[in-house]
Amino acid sequence: MDLVQIAKYIGFSLLIVSIVLYVFVDPVDRLLSYQGPILSGALLGWYVLISNTPRDKFIETEGEKIPIVSILIRKRVPLFMAIGSLLIIPWLMPQIYQIVLEIQWLFVLSFLSEFLGGFMIGYIIPSLKFTEKLLLFSLGFAGDTIYLLLLYLASGIFYVPSQLLLNSVIVLVYGIKFPEGVVFAVYIMKKIGGI
């Protein structure tokens, strides 16, 4: 099985698990499951671009085969990044989160918005150079870590007991952030020739 198919299956699996978490779990776990729609959207965005590009429309650059479309949209990457970020970030704010919990259609909109933001960012990933991918991942990883720290320190703003939040944060760090870091470290090692 190739990497594109693996991305598709992981993306759809994360999407299904995210939907289940968003519908059935308590507000604490729902608060921390924001990464599910974003990561599944990013994987599926990357998958859509790669799988829908004919084999003869790939070119080799920096040791990687990328679709010609990625070269064509390269100039628009900052715009796609800004729109993707704007679709994701507002839903993580405590004031909006409280409103989303109370209004069901807004809750569905937040999930779809996070998924679409992740999809847009995943779609443009092949357009980025290696150092830009490294920077994007590092910023995302740092942003998540800071968000989780602020969430724990300011749990009162979200009306969540800090002990409940701590248990869920530990699961999130070891269940998602650690494997995510390992996958990216393997990518870096392959890129620089260490593996």
Order of alpha helices (4+ residues) and beta strands (2+ residues): alpha-alpha-alpha-beta-beta-alpha-alpha-alpha-alpha-alpha-alpha-alpha
